[in-house]
Amino acid sequence: MARHVWSLAEVADAVGPAANVRNYLEQRDVRRCLATAATIKPIRRACDVGCGYGRLTMVLSEFAESVSGFEREEAFVREASRLLPRIAFERVASLDRLPRPTASFDFAMTFTVLQHLGDQEARGAIAEIKRIAAGACVLLTEETDPDLEDGERGGLGAGLTVGRPVATYVEWMKPFGLRLEFRREIEPGYPRPDVGTYMLFADAP
């Protein structure tokens, strides 16, 4: 099966005023995680893995001197580079092979990306994120309701969304330890009350 190619329209299921509220709430909470991470290790270099068109990547530039975004979809990279020319966006073939040396970043983030991958692909991406952020902090923001599963577990087709308990990500992120955890909040009226969890991990004593 060929990998599904995501479109800009599929990235978010909110438009207009609801999208504005969601973006504000998400940016606010990413800032909270960045501020906490900065107390663990100074943030000079940060990256967003599976960054889409950069709607949250831009927040990293408020804390880091150097920001990179890695994305599989070529159309997203073009749009992100056009809108945010001061951020280095780069197309990658796979999220489990990122073109940076070990310990390249002080902070790495992935936002509602792993929930659309099957277990094997998600674990491969996590292993690579831990490699490029060795000795630093990683923020995962994902669906964590174990009763949520839609689509095929293979992770290659359209529409896969799978909730994994926080405990699963804690296990997969070892030896990184969970340092901050709180529920994701989006615009009121969304049909599901549980829309995921912010999980900040640190690879530090």
FENVENQUI-V753229 format. One record per residue. RES is the residue in one small letter. PHI is phi as a letter, one per 30 degrees, with the letter a starting at -180 (NA if undefined). PSI is psi in degrees with one decimal (* if undefined). Layout:
BEGIN
RES;PHI;PSI  RES;PHI;PSI
END
This chain:
BEGIN
m;NA;132.7  a;d;146.7  r;d;137.1  h;d;135.2  v;c;115.6  w;d;146.0  s;c;163.2  l;e;-34.9  a;d;-23.8  e;d;-12.0  v;d;-40.2  a;b;143.9  d;c;25.8  a;b;143.4  v;b;164.6  g;i;-140.7  p;e;-39.0  a;d;-39.4  a;d;-38.0  n;d;-42.6  v;d;-44.9  r;d;-45.8  n;d;-42.0  y;d;-49.2  l;d;-41.1  e;d;-43.2  q;d;-40.4  r;e;-45.6  d;d;-31.3  v;d;-39.6  r;d;-40.5  r;e;-43.7  c;d;-39.9  l;d;-41.4  a;d;-39.1  t;d;-43.8  a;d;-36.0  a;d;-21.8  t;d;-16.5  i;c;-42.7  k;a;134.5  p;e;139.4  i;c;106.4  r;c;-36.4  r;b;127.8  a;b;154.9  c;b;156.6  d;b;117.9  v;c;121.1  g;i;48.9  c;d;-8.1  g;i;-133.7  y;c;15.7  g;i;20.1  r;d;-26.2  l;c;-17.0  t;e;-35.7  m;d;-28.6  v;d;-32.8  l;e;-32.4  s;d;-12.1  e;d;-17.9  f;c;-28.4  a;c;145.0  e;d;-33.9  s;b;125.2  v;b;134.7  s;b;148.4  g;b;130.3  f;c;131.6  e;b;142.0  r;d;-28.6  e;d;119.9  e;d;-39.1  a;d;-36.5  f;d;-42.2  v;d;-42.3  r;d;-46.0  e;d;-42.4  a;d;-43.6  s;d;-34.9  r;d;-43.5  l;d;-30.9  l;b;68.7  p;d;-15.5  r;d;-4.8  i;c;140.4  a;d;98.6  f;c;140.7  e;b;132.2  r;d;135.4  v;b;150.1  a;d;-31.0  s;a;147.0  l;d;-6.1  d;c;11.5  r;b;90.9  l;c;136.7  p;d;57.9  r;b;149.5  p;d;164.4  t;e;141.1  a;i;38.3  s;d;-20.6  f;b;149.0  d;d;-17.2  f;a;131.6  a;b;146.4  m;b;144.0  t;b;134.9  f;b;112.3  t;h;47.0  v;c;-48.9  l;d;-28.2  q;d;-14.8  h;c;10.8  l;c;147.3  g;d;167.7  d;e;-45.9  q;d;-43.9  e;d;-39.1  a;d;-42.5  r;d;-35.4  g;d;-41.3  a;d;-41.4  i;d;-43.2  a;e;-39.3  e;d;-38.0  i;d;-42.4  k;d;-34.6  r;d;-49.4  i;d;-17.5  a;c;27.7  a;e;133.1  g;i;9.8  a;b;-152.5  c;c;148.3  v;b;131.5  l;c;121.6  l;c;130.2  t;b;108.9  e;b;162.2  e;d;131.7  t;b;10.8  d;d;111.0  p;d;-14.1  d;d;-5.9  l;c;116.8  e;a;123.6  d;b;131.9  g;j;-173.3  e;c;136.7  r;d;-15.7  g;e;-27.3  g;i;5.2  l;c;-22.7  g;d;-179.4  a;d;150.6  g;i;2.2  l;d;124.9  t;b;123.3  v;b;129.8  g;c;130.7  r;c;136.8  p;e;152.5  v;e;-37.8  a;e;-32.2  t;d;-46.1  y;d;-34.8  v;e;-42.5  e;d;-46.7  w;d;-27.7  m;d;-8.5  k;e;140.3  p;d;5.6  f;d;141.0  g;c;146.6  l;d;122.7  r;c;-23.1  l;a;136.3  e;b;128.6  f;a;157.6  r;d;143.3  r;d;137.6  e;c;132.6  i;b;-167.7  e;d;144.9  p;d;151.1  g;j;-2.3  y;d;141.5  p;d;-17.5  r;c;129.2  p;d;-28.8  d;c;109.8  v;c;18.5  g;k;-174.2  t;b;138.9  y;d;128.3  m;b;108.2  l;c;123.7  f;c;151.1  a;b;136.9  d;c;66.4  a;b;154.7  p;e;*
END
